[in-house]
């Protein structure tokens, strides 16, 4: 455990949360086969804001219960750098339809989080493993999946981030009620158990889902699986520090190459069809695009925020390069699956517009930046 020796580098942290007020009757995001518009709410869609600062450097992590964040979402508010993230629920409105609501809510949440901020006195990382919640789509047996908990403590507040790699969807295209799905249920139950706010973030879950673990696509099933998560979630401390001093934020542009895919020679199954429909629907894409990757360092912890949906093996490779490195997906802008070179078919392959070497290039970039941090 480390203590500050009078250094003037003081990290301040604050958190706020609020319900997002979206109108009914909007087109919903996440399922190309869905018919109809939103009818009502089942549970609140929320926004969490984590404000961090050190001297003149200010930033905020904004976490929305949405499928993605709009591509045009502001990069700053009042000179405070923003990292917007989606929990990836498939039971929210299309993000572009509620852009004004998202921006005004972000401003309100940011003001409150900054007002709540105080010196960061303690930072703790805990790890656990759970099974039966989600599973690998391409493996036969149920597989244990890691779950991380990062706790922040100030004189005013205590809160945590739970980072869990699972495509967080139980509800299907037939659902027309707004819901945070299993991400929200896990978040709420951890908060009731621990007695302080919990923010849910997703990680490399491109090949992990509830497809084989869920019994049905219902709200009752959300409760059942989130109860299993809570029962199995027994985190133990792997890292702890008092008055952390190191803090930095770096943003990198990453160029991606879009390619046309030939589906004529590929045999299709029922699960592939939505991917084929997405491929046809998106039409012609620019040959090259640039997306933003954010690197946040707090003491010995490194957070990498990417817009993609990455496969689980990618997280393992990054963790082997640098300990206490956490990849957060669905951040900064909307983007699709990045699949390994070995994947040549399936829904994820059809849904991904990127060249087959994209994962290798992304890993090379992240590896280099981790060495420089």
N, C-alpha and C positions, 0 to 999 in steps of 0.2 A: 504494500500500500504506500502511496506517495502523498506527501503534503507539500503545499506551496510554501516557499521561503520568501514571501514578500514580493513576489514578481507582480508587475503591474499589468500583466496580460490576464485579464479576468473575462471568463466566458459567462455570458448571461443567457438564461433559457426561460421561456414561458410557453404555456399552452392554453388554447381555448378551443371550444367546440360549439357547434350550433346545428340545428336542423335546417335542411335546405327546403325551401318552400317552392315547389314546382306545381304548375297548374295540371289538372287532369286533362285527358284528351289528347296528349301528345304522343307522337310516334316513339316507340321504345327501341333501344339499341341492344344488339348482341345476337339476335337470331334472324337470319335471313328468311326463315320459314314462318316467322310469327305473323299472325293476321290480327288486325285490330289495333286500337290505341289504348293508352293507359286509362284504367277505369277508376282507380282510387289508390290509397296507400294501405299496405299491410303493416309496415313498420317504417320509422323515419329513415330517410336518406340524410346522411350527416356530412359535415365538413369539420375536419380537425386542422388546426394551425399550430405548428411548432415554430416559435421564433427563437433565433440564436444570434448572438452578437459578441464581438470582441473588439473593444475600442471603436474604431470607425467602420468596421466591417459588420454589415447586417444582412441577414438572410431569413427566409421562412420556408418551411416545408408545408405545403397545403395538400391535404388528403381528402379527396372527394369520393363519395359513394356513386360512382359512375363507371361506365364501361371504359372510357378513355377521357383524357382532357382535350379540349379543343386545340387545334393546331395554332390558332391565333391568340391563345391565352397570353396575357401580358407576362413579360419576363421580369418586370419590376413593378412595384407599387411604392411610390414615395421614396425612390432610390433604394428600396430594399429588394435584393435579389430573391426571386421566387423559384422554387422547385415544385411544380404542381404534379400530383400523383393521383391515379385512379385505383380504387380497390377492385375494379373490373367486374362489378355486378352486371349481370345481363338483364336486370329488372329495374332499370332507370331510363329516363328519357334520352333521346339522342342528344349528345352534348352540345352540338351546334345550335339546337333549338333553345337552349337555356343559357347561352353565353353571357348575356347581360346579368342574369341572376347570379351566375357563378362569380363574376367580377365584383359585383356589389357585395356579395356575401364574403368574398375573400378580403375585401377592404375592412369590413366590420370585424371579421375574425382576427385579422392581423393587428388591428388597434387593440383589441382585448388581450391578445397573446403578449404583445409588447408591454402593455400595462401590468400584466401578471409576471413579467420576467424578473429574475433575481439571479444572483451569483450561483453558478453550478457548483454544488458542494460535493456531489458524489455521483459516480457513474459505475454501473454494475452490468455485466453481461452474464446471463444465465442460459443454459442449454438444456434441451429435453428432446425426447423422441416420442412420436405417436404412431400408431398404426390403426388401420381400419377406417380412416377418414378419407384418404385419397390413395391412389395406386398408380403405378406405371401402366400406361395404356398398352405397351408392347411386351409386358411380362405376365406370366401366368399366376405367380404367387403374390400374395399381399406383401408389400414392402414397407418397412419402417421408414418414416420420413422425419428429418430433424426439424425442430422449432426453436427459434432463438428469442430471447427476451432481453431488451436493453432498457435498463431503468435509469431515469434521471431524477435527481433530488436537489431541490433548492430549499431555502429557508421558507418559501411560500408554498411550493407545490411539489408533488411527487407524481410522476406518470411513467408509462413504459411504452415501448414499441414492441409488438410481437411480429416477428418476421417468419412467415410460414409459406413454403413453396407448394401451393395447391391451386389449380384452376378453380376459383371459388364459386362454382355454380352447381346448385341442386335444382332450382326451378327451371322449367323448360319453356319453350316458345308459346305454350298455351297460357302461361301466366300473364295477366294484364294488370297486376298490382305492383306498385312501386315497392321495392324491398332491397335491403342491403345483403340479402341471402346469407350464406354461411359465414362470410367474413364479419358481418355485423353481429351475428349470433355469438361467435367466438369472442369478439370484442366485448360485448355486453356481459357475457358470463365471466370472463376474466376480471372485468371491472367490478362486478358484484363480489367476486371472491377476494380480490386484493384490496378493494376499497379506494381505488384511485383510477384516473383515466387511462385507458389502453387504446393505442392507435394500431390498427391492423395494416401491415404492408405485405405485399406479395413478392416472391422471389422467382427463381428459375423453375417454372411449372409447365413448360410447353408440352411435356410428355407425362404430366401428372394431373389426374382429375378424379372426380367422384363417380365416374362412369361405372366402375365395377364394385364400388362400395355402397352406393345408395340403393335402397330398395324401391324407392319411388321418387317422383319429382314433386314434392309437396312441402308445405311449411312444417308439417309434423316431422318430416325427415330431416329438415334443417335442425330442429330441436334434438332429434335423436343423435345425429352425428356430432353436433357441437357438445352434447353431453359426454359423448365418448372422448372427445378432445379434452374436455376439462378433467375427466377421470384419469386419463393417461398423462396429462401434462404435469410432470414433477421436475421442474427445472432446478439445476444445481449451478452454483457460481463457478465461472471459469475465468473471470476477470473483474477486478475492482480497483478503483482509484479514487482518491479524495482530491478535490480542487484541481481538476484537469486544466491544463494550460494551453496545450497545442490545439489550434483551431485554424482551418483553412478551407477555402472553397475554390475549386478550379473547374472551368467549363471548357470542353473540347468539342470541336466539330468533327463528326465522323461521316464520311461520304459513303453512301450505299449505291449499289448498282442494281437497277431493276431489269429483269429479263422476261421474255415471253416464254411460256411453258407449253410444250406440245403434249396435249392430253389424248391424242388419237391412239397412241400405242400403249396407253395405261389402262389396265383393267380396273373397273370401279366397283365399289361396294356401297351399301346404303349410307354409311357414315361419310363417304367421300363426296356425296352429292352437294351438300351445302358449300363445301370448298370449291367445287366446280362452278357453282352458281356465283360465289364471291369473285372468282377469277374472271368470269364473263361480265359481271356487273361493273367491276372497277375500270374496265376498258383500258385505254392506252395510258401508260404512266411515263413520266420523264425518264430518260435513260439513267440519270444520276440525280440524287437528292442528298441534302445534308441534314443531319439530325444532331441534337445536342446531347452530350453525355456529361453529367456532373459528378465531380469527385469531392466528397466532403470528408475532412479529417477532424476527429475529435479525440485528442490524446492518442492512444494506440489504435483506435477504431477507424476503419475506412469504409465509407458508404459510397457505392457506385450506383448512380441513378440512370437507367436506360429506358427508352420507350418500348423496347422489344418484348416479345414473349420468348424466352430462351429455354432450352432444354436443361434438365436437371444436371446433367454431366458438366455443363459449362460452369456452374457454380462450384462444383468439386475441383475443377481445374484451377479456377481463380483462388480458391481457398488454399490450394497446395502451394501457390506462389506467395501469398501473403496471409498470415494468420489474422483473425478478427477483421476480415473483409466481408462486407455484406452487399450483395447485389439486390437492388430494388428495381423491379420491372414496372411497366406501365407509367413511366415518369417522363415529364417534359413535353411530350406530344404523342399523338396516336401513331402506332406502328404495328407491324404484323409479326408473325412467327419468324424467327431465325432458326432454321433447321440445320442439323449436322450434315456433312457431305454424304454420309451413309444413308440418309433418308431420301428415298426416290419416289415415294408415293404416300398416300394417306391424306386425311383432311388438312393436317398442318402443312404438308408440302404444297398442296393446291392453294391454300390460303396465303402462303408466303410468296411475295413477288420478287424476292432477292436472289442474286447470283449465289451459286453453291459454295463459294469461298467466303461468304460474308461472315460466318462464324469464326473462321480462322483469322480474318483481318481484325475482327472485333477483339478477339483474344489477344492478338499481337499488340494492339493499341493499349488495351487495359494493362497488360503485363508491363509494357514500357512505362506507362504513367505510374504504376504502383512502385516501380523501382525509383522513380524520380521524387515521389512524395516524401 
